[in-house]
Amino acid sequence: MKKRADKRKEVAVLRQELESARNLIVAGFEKLTVAQDFELRKVVRGAGGKYKVVKNALAEKAASGLPAEAVLAGLRGMSSIAYTAGDPVALAKALTTYAKNNPTFVFKAGLVEGRVIDAAAIGELAAMPSKEEIYAKLLYLINAPAQRLVTAINGVARNLAVVIDQGVKESKFQQ
């Protein structure tokens, strides 16, 4: 049994982490082996997030007054949180992929940019393209008109060069 002072420290540390996390996914797990838990933590780290198994009452106390309060209030069963200040899509993709391979890992709720989402919305979030993909598409759309303009300008110059070359070959130009 933990002492009260240890519980207070744990609540303070969790509160500090929840304050900095803009995106949070709450999950339930039953009967995960140590190897599966290790793999889950590795997957979450790879997505740029952190993973922590929490006691429901302590998580609720740590989240009081924060946006995560709505998600962490009234939890039942074994609970864990995965959180990040970065890309929520990458975290959702990593956790969804892991959950497909481990059916004992289930989503309870989430918090994305201050908005509470349910378990179904986590799956929809995972289906979205990542920030890098969106940036690449946006850059392509920005560059496309400039590329077309350069191609058109080069086409005119190329056609002029072909006409002059044919005129020289056929001796159409006099000196």
Secondary structure, DSSP 8 states (H G I E B T S, - for coil): ---HHHHHHHHHHHHHHHHH-SEEEEEEESS--HHHHHHHHHHHHHTT-EEEEE-HHHHHHHTTTSTTHHHHTT--SSEEEEEESS-HHHHHHHHHHHHHH-TTEEEEEEEETTEEEEHHHHHHHHHS--HHHHHHHHHHHHHHHHHHHHHHHHHHHHHHHHHHHHHHHTT-S--
